[in-house]
Amino acid sequence: MTFLITFIVLSIINVVFSTIRSITTIKSGKTVASLISGGYFAFYNVMLIYTVAEFPMWQKCLITFVCNVVGVWIVKFVEEKMKKDRLWKVETTVLYKDVESVCELLNKTRISYNYIEGVGKYTIFNIFCATQGQSTAVKEILKAYNVKYFVSESKTL
């Protein structure tokens, strides 16, 4: 029984470690990614020993499945909580007749913007969303006026 509990704990650690390794490989620099990867594969040797142990294959598969579901969920949950809001810039063109209404709606929601008048029958808007809630509000406002837009994310300097 102690061996089985140890295998379950090690499996959860393995999944969490593996998920972190995947995220850091994509989002981190060479040094951090290589150190995390090296640590993971060193730990994986321990998992191999436990995986070849003598207990039924169906138990190994069930434990591995459950630990993967739980472990990945935990890492993604923590990642979401640590994610900071970023500034998003929404650029769009609004028909001249709708400019006043769009400005009024943006002012009501306290969303920063500027615009350039007189580009043919359109006005160019630059809208700045500091939170996910503001992004959603802008999307709904622009949807109401059936305008096309594109979005760019701020980068850290």
N, C-alpha and C positions, 0 to 999 in steps of 0.2 A: 504493500500500500504506500509506503514512504517513497518507493521508487516511482510509482505512478504520479504522486503529488509533485515530486521533483521534476518529472517529465512535463507536467502541465505548466508549472511555473517557468521552467526553461523555455517551453514553447511560446509562452506569452512574451517573455523577454526577447526571444528570437524574432518574433513577428514585429514587435515594437522597434527593435534595433534595425531590422531589415527595411521597414518603412521609413525610418529616419535616414537610413543610408540612401534610399532611393530619392528622397526629397533633397538631401544635401548634395547628391551627385548632380542634380538638375539646378539647384538654386545657389550653391556655394562655390567658392573658389577651389582651385586645384588642391591646395594644402589641406583644407578642412575636409573636402570630399575624399581625398586619398586616405587621411587618417581614420575617418569614420568607416570607410570601406575596409581598411586593414583590420580595424577592431572587430567589425562584424564577422569577417571571414575567420578570424582567430577564434571568436566565440562559436562560430558554426561548427568547428571541429568537435566541441563538446556536444553539440546537438547530434552530430553523426553517431557518436558513441551511444547516446540514449536512444536514437532511432533504430539502431540494429539490435537493441536489447530484446530479450525473449518475453514478449507479451503480444497478444493477438493483434494482427494487422488492422482489423476493424476499429480497435481502440485507438491505435496510432492515428488512423485516418480521421476518426471522429474528433479526437483531441486537437489534431492539427487544424481541422476545419473550424472548430469553435474558437480556438486561440487566434486564428487569422481574422475571423469576423470581429472578435472583441478587440484584439490588438490594433488593427488598422483603424477601427472606429475611434478608439481612444486617441491615437496619434492625430487623426484628421480633426477630431474635436478640439484638441489642444492647439493645433495649427490654426484653426478658425478663430479661436479665442485670442491668439497672439497676433493675428493679422490686424494691421493698422489700416485705418481709412487712408486713402490716397486722394490726391486732387485729380479730378477728371475734367478734361476740357471737351465740351460738346460744341461742335461747329455745325451750323445749319443756315439755310436760307429761308426766309419767311416772306410771303407776299406782303407788299407794302400795306395793303388794307388790313392785315392782321397784326401789324407791329404793335399798335397800342394795346391790344388785348393780351398779346404774349408778354409784353412788358409788365402789365398789371398783374398777371398771374405769377410771373417770376418775382415781382416785388412782394406779393402776398406771402410767398413761400420763403422769402428772404434768401434767395439764391443770387449770387453775384453774376453779373453779365456785362457785356458791352456790345455795341452794334455799330455797323457802318451802313449808312443810308445810301440810297441811290445807285444801286448796281442793277440797272434795268428796272424791272418791276419788282425786284427783290431787295431785301435788307439782310445783310450778313450778321448773324449773331454768334458771339463767343460766350458760352455759358460755362461757369466754373462750379463743379459739384465737389464739395469737401466730404460728403458722407454718402453712404449707400442710399439713405432715405432721400437725399436731394437728387441723386441720379434717377431714382424711381419716379419722383415728382416731375422732373424734366422730361422723362420719357413719356409720361402721361400727357403733359402739356403739349408736347410736339405731336403726339399721336392725334390729339384733338384737332390739330390744324393740318394733318396729313402731309407733314413735311419730312424730307429725308435729312439725315444727319450722320455725322461720323464722330467717333469718340477717340480721344487719345489720353493715355495715362501718364501722370507725371513720373519722372524718374528721380532717384536720389542723386544729388550732386556729390 
